Amino acid sequence: MVSADRCRGNAWAEAGCLPWSLPPVAGWARLPQRSPDACTSGTADALRKAKAVDDSLVALQDAITKWKTDNAITGVVTQTAQKPEPHPYWRSAVAPELFLPPDAVTDTTYTLCWKGVVSPVVCTSGTKVCW
């Protein structure tokens, strides 16, 4: 499962592009806005927690690639760890007692895992990507 949500702000304002600093154009048209960042996550399941963590990180990288493609971003993006919402496959929410601590946190990703319904372990990894 892959998800991407806009985290914050207007790309033009944050980049310091004010209307009077734009080059003249024939008529005024609304310029397309691209999200300067996104909270993105990837979810995977496995028999063991280590495998589910690894697979959710692969799903997260797939989500980042899709986000870059959707936003026509070809350069390098920065990643910051962002705690994701769990994306359970077979239930609407994950009860607190089903989580499998500790969470796997790095500078760029945050992964949480829980006991699944069909699979023994399900993990969701999250990050905030900015360009």
N, C-alpha and C positions, 0 to 999 in steps of 0.2 A: 504494500500500500504506500502511496506517495502523496504528500500534501505540501502545498506551499501557500503561505498567507502573507499578505503585505504587513510589515511590522510598523513602519512609520513613514511619515512625511512626504513631502513633494520634492521630487528630484530636482526640479528647476530652482526652487528656493534654496535647497540645501547646497546646491552647486554654486550659488551666488549669481545665477542667471536672471537678471531682472529684465522686464520687458524693454526698457530703454537701452539695454546693452546688446540686444539682438540685432542682427543685420536687417536692413529693410527688406521687406518681402512684398510681392504684389498682393495687396489686400491683407487683411488680418484673418488668419485661420488659427484655430486652436491646435497647438502643437501636441503630438501624442505624448502622453506621460508614461514613463517606464518607472517601475518601482525601483528605488535605489537599493533596497534590501528586501529580504524575505525570510520568514521563519519556515524552515523546510524540515521534513522528517521522512524516514523510511522505516518500514516494519517488516520483520521476518520471524519465522518460527523454526524450531529445531528440537532434536532430542536432548541436546545439552545446551546449557547457558552460553558457553564460549562460542559455539557454532552459531547460535541465534544472534549473539552480539555481532560477530563477524558478518553474518548475512544482512543484518539490519544496517550496518555501515555501508555495505555494497548498495543496498536499496537507497540509502541516503545519497550516495554519490550519483546514482542514477537520477534522483530527484533534482540534484544540483545541476546536472547536465541538461535536464529538461528545462529547468528554470532559465538557465543561460540561453538556451535555444529559443524559448518562448519570448525572451526579452532582447534577443539579438545582441547578446553580450559575448564578445570574442576574447576579451582580455582576462587577466587574472582577477579572481574574486577573493575577498578575505572571509574567513569563517571564524565565528565565535560560538562557543558552546551555549546552547539554548535548551533548557529542559522542555521536552516535548510532551504533548498530551498523548496518553497511550491510545493505540488504535487496535482494540481487540477485534478479532475476526468473528467470534461467535456470541459475544455478549455486548450489551450496550455500554457497560462501564466495568471497571476493574475495582473490586473491593480492596481496601487497604491490606488485608491479611494475605492477599494473593501475590503481592509484590515480592520479588526476590532480591533483597539487598546483597551487596552494596551496588549502587548505581555506578556505571562505568563512565567516568568524566575525564576528559582531556581539555586542552586549551581550545580545541575546535569542535568537539562533539560531546553530547550528553546522551547516554543510553540508559534506559530503564527497562527492566524485565519483570515478567509475572508468570504465574502458572496458567497455562492455557487450558481450554476445554478439550480440544482434540490433540493438540501437540503439548508435550510436557512444558515447553518454554516458548514464550513469545516476547520479543524485544522491539522497542521503538527507539531509534536514534534521532536526535535533533541537532540542528545548528542554525545559526543566523548567518546568511551570506549577504555580503555587500559588495558593490562594484564601485 
